[in-house]
Amino acid sequence: MIDTSHQAIAPETQVWQWIMRVLGLIATVAVTVYVTKIAQKELVQSVAIEEITIHEKTNNNSDI
């Protein structure tokens, strides 16, 4: 592998590299927030369904 860590880089190239890094970080955070919101909605929905199911089973068993 070529060691390019000590080669001179033009300032413009360095600026673009930092811009891309920042954009990558922003995109990562945005996707993480989006997926977290979706997961929270699904979790709340699944918990509500489970509570309804347990409540119905409890009521059905008390009728016997």
C-alpha positions, 0 to 999 in steps of 0.5 A: 500500500502506498503511504500518502500520509506525508505527501503535500495536499493542496489547500483546496483539496483539504477543504473539500475533504473536510466538507465531505467529512462534515456532510457524511457526519450530518447524513449519519446523524440524520439517518440515525434520528430518522431510523430511531423515530420509526423504531419508536413509533413501531415499538409504541404500536407493538406495545399497545397491541400487546397490551390489548391482547393481554387485556382481552385474554384476561377478560376472556379467562374471567368469563369462564 
